[in-house]
Every structure is written in C-alpha cells, then in structure tokens.
Amino acid sequence: MRGILDGHIMLSRRIAAKGRFPAVDIGLSNSRLWEGLVSAGEYTLITKIKRILAEKTEIEEMIEIGSFKAGGTDTKQDNVLRVGQEVERIFIQRANEQCIREKTYQELERAVESLDAKV
C-alpha cells in the first residue's frame, strides 16, 4: 500500500545553531499536498514567508562576505531582514509550549503586512 501523504520536513543545523527550535528549514520543507491542506489565504501567506526567508538568507550571506551593510541605503533589504527576524521569532517553540494555529497565522500575517506596507 502506498502512502497518500508525501511530505519532507527538513531540519537544519544552521537554524539549530541560531537557537531556533524546532529547527525546521521552511524553505526546503515541502509536500505535494500542502496546497489542499490549507486555505487559499494561508497558502499565499506561506508562499510569501518562504520568499522572505529565502531573501533573508541571501542578505545574511551578503553581510557575511561584506557586500551589504544592514541599516544602509537599501531599505527594502533592511525591511526583509527585520520581517524575516520577526518570522523566525514567531517560529520559535519551546519543548513544553503549545501553539494555537490561528494565533500563529495572525502573527505571521501582521509581520508580512508590515513588509508589504513598506515596499
């Protein structure tokens, strides 16, 4: 019998080293069915978050090699860094902590809206 759910949750040592647990790499984790498991609004939000986190990673790599300085003249990248850090904060969950799905989505929506308002 074949499984009807196909998903990959990718854990990241880089994310764990930053102290974010669970250390799920949202950008690399995927499922063929996830579009059908969430509402259209949630799907749009998740897609935006994946884009923001990918851009944040690229900006952090540029900072590491010295080709970008946060707080400089590129406010779009500064805003992506700020919102990406807020999203990362929202994703932190302590071992004994329970998260309410709706509350988490609301927090993520507020973070993403703050970026949309500044772009």
C-alpha positions as CSV (number, residue, x, y, z in Angstrom):
1,M,0.0,0.0,0.0
2,R,1.3,3.4,-0.9
3,G,1.1,6.4,1.5
4,I,-1.3,9.2,0.5
5,L,0.7,11.9,2.3
6,D,4.0,12.9,0.8
7,G,6.0,15.4,2.7
8,H,9.5,16.3,3.7
9,I,10.4,18.2,6.8
10,M,14.0,19.3,6.6
11,L,15.8,20.1,9.8
12,S,18.8,22.5,9.7
13,R,21.9,22.5,11.8
14,R,22.3,26.2,10.8
15,I,18.9,27.1,12.2
16,A,19.5,25.0,15.3
17,A,22.8,26.7,15.9
18,K,20.9,30.0,15.9
19,G,18.8,28.6,18.8
20,R,15.5,28.3,16.9
21,F,13.7,25.1,17.7
22,P,12.2,23.2,16.1
23,A,14.9,23.7,13.6
24,V,12.7,23.2,10.5
25,D,14.0,24.8,7.3
26,I,10.8,26.1,5.9
27,G,12.3,26.8,2.5
28,L,13.4,23.2,2.0
29,S,10.4,21.5,3.6
30,N,7.6,20.7,1.3
31,S,4.6,18.5,0.5
32,R,2.9,17.8,-2.8
33,L,-0.4,18.0,-0.9
34,W,0.0,21.2,1.2
35,E,-2.0,23.4,-1.1
36,G,-5.0,21.2,-0.4
37,L,-4.4,21.2,3.4
38,V,-4.5,25.0,3.9
39,S,-6.8,27.7,2.9
40,A,-6.1,29.9,-0.1
41,G,-5.1,32.8,2.3
42,E,-2.8,30.5,4.3
43,Y,-1.2,29.2,1.1
44,T,-0.5,32.8,-0.1
45,L,0.9,33.7,3.3
46,I,3.2,30.6,3.4
47,T,4.5,31.4,-0.1
48,K,5.3,34.9,1.0
49,I,7.1,33.7,4.1
50,K,9.2,31.2,2.1
51,R,10.2,34.1,-0.2
52,I,11.0,36.4,2.7
53,L,13.1,33.7,4.4
54,A,15.0,32.9,1.2
55,E,15.7,36.6,0.7
56,K,16.8,37.0,4.3
57,T,19.3,34.1,3.9
58,E,20.7,35.7,0.8
59,I,21.1,39.1,2.5
60,E,22.7,37.4,5.5
61,E,25.2,35.8,3.2
62,M,26.0,39.2,1.6
63,I,26.5,40.6,5.1
64,E,28.9,37.8,5.9
65,I,31.1,38.5,2.9
66,G,30.9,42.3,3.4
67,S,28.9,43.2,0.3
68,F,26.0,44.5,2.2
69,K,25.6,46.5,5.4
70,A,22.3,46.4,7.3
71,G,20.9,49.9,8.1
72,G,22.4,51.3,4.9
73,T,20.7,52.8,1.9
74,D,18.7,49.7,0.8
75,T,15.5,50.0,2.9
76,K,13.8,47.1,1.1
77,Q,16.6,44.7,2.2
78,D,16.6,46.2,5.7
79,N,12.8,45.6,5.9
80,V,13.2,42.0,4.6
81,L,15.8,41.4,7.3
82,R,13.5,42.9,10.0
83,V,10.4,40.9,8.9
84,G,12.5,37.7,8.5
85,Q,13.8,38.1,12.0
86,E,10.2,38.6,13.3
87,V,9.1,35.5,11.4
88,E,12.0,33.5,12.9
89,R,10.9,34.7,16.3
90,I,7.3,33.5,15.7
91,F,8.6,30.1,14.7
92,I,10.4,29.5,18.0
93,Q,8.6,27.0,20.1
94,R,9.7,25.7,23.5
95,A,9.5,21.9,24.2
96,N,6.6,22.3,26.5
97,E,4.8,25.1,24.7
98,Q,1.6,24.6,22.7
99,C,0.9,26.9,19.8
100,I,-2.5,27.8,18.6
101,R,-2.6,27.6,14.8
102,E,-4.9,30.6,14.3
103,K,-2.8,32.8,16.6
104,T,0.4,31.9,14.8
105,Y,-1.1,32.7,11.4
106,Q,-2.3,36.1,12.7
107,E,1.2,36.9,14.0
108,L,2.7,35.9,10.7
109,E,0.1,37.9,8.7
110,R,0.9,41.0,10.8
111,A,4.7,40.6,10.2
112,V,4.2,40.1,6.4
113,E,1.7,43.0,6.2
114,S,4.3,45.3,7.8
115,L,6.7,44.4,4.9
116,D,4.0,44.9,2.3
117,A,3.2,48.3,3.7
118,K,6.8,49.4,3.4
119,V,7.6,48.1,-0.1
